[in-house]
Amino acid sequence: MTACMVVSKDQKEELVGYYQVLEKPNHGYSRILLKGLNGDF
């Protein structure tokens, strides 16, 4: 699993990419913790 995130300077928007290669079928769910956004928006 590889993930990357880019956050705008004003911290209102972000772009997240999640890439997975050769995963087993019906593996279940994974969570990605996102940091960097301003919680006041």
LUMROLO-849494 format. One record per residue (C-alpha): residue in one letter; y, x, z. Coordinates in Angstrom, 1 decimal, padded with zeros to 4 digits. Example, Ala and Ser with C-alpha at 12.3 -4.5 7.8 and 13.67 -1.06 7.14 Angstrom:
! residues 2
residuo;y;x;z
A;-004.5;012.3;007.8
S;-001.1;013.7;007.1
//
This chain:
! residues 41
residuo;y;x;z
M;000.0;000.0;000.0
T;003.5;001.2;-000.8
A;006.7;-000.6;-000.1
C;010.4;000.2;-000.6
M;013.6;-001.5;000.3
V;017.2;-001.1;-000.7
V;020.0;-002.8;001.3
S;023.5;-003.5;-000.1
K;026.5;-001.8;001.6
D;027.7;-005.1;003.2
Q;024.2;-005.8;004.4
K;024.0;-009.2;002.9
E;021.4;-008.6;000.3
E;018.2;-006.5;-000.1
L;015.6;-005.8;-002.7
V;012.0;-005.3;-001.5
G;009.1;-003.9;-003.6
Y;005.5;-004.2;-002.4
Y;002.8;-002.4;-004.5
Q;-000.9;-002.5;-003.9
V;-003.6;-000.9;-006.0
L;-007.4;-001.7;-005.8
E;-007.3;-004.1;-003.0
K;-010.4;-006.0;-001.9
P;-010.5;-009.7;-002.9
N;-009.5;-012.2;-000.2
H;-008.3;-009.4;002.1
G;-005.9;-011.6;004.0
Y;-002.2;-011.2;004.7
S;-000.1;-008.2;005.6
R;003.4;-008.2;007.1
I;006.3;-005.9;006.2
L;008.9;-005.4;008.9
L;012.4;-005.5;007.2
K;015.2;-003.6;008.8
G;018.8;-003.0;007.8
L;020.2;-006.5;007.3
N;023.1;-007.8;009.5
G;021.7;-010.5;011.7
D;025.0;-012.3;011.9
F;024.8;-013.7;008.4
//
